């Protein structure tokens, strides 16, 4: 994009120089040079208009793309938030599940100890 502005700027400078040359060459000797300068000026103006149009189209296209991207992001943000909430819920549920598994393990250990104690008492009573 910078290249287009640089070219447009140089074209503008060239156009101004042509105008100065035309003013300086008003004598009969400079008539042919004035015609050449006028043709160069026409070419410069045509090129400048082409670049101006191209720059405007690029600008409009860029703005359109930015608008589409903005709308897409706006649509995506609620979904991202929803997914983040789901991930947090899953993580919380997983912690709760882990806590319950630890409680069950402790209960099983206690049952094992009680069973072992009952088994030992049972052997003492039968002996």
KAWO-V398637 format. One record per helix or strand of 2 or more residues. SS is the DSSP state (@ for helix, = for strand). FROM is the first residue (numbers start at 1). LEN is the number of residues. Records with the same first field share a line. If there is no record, write none. Layout:
SS: FROM-LEN, FROM-LEN
This chain:
@: 2-23, 28-99
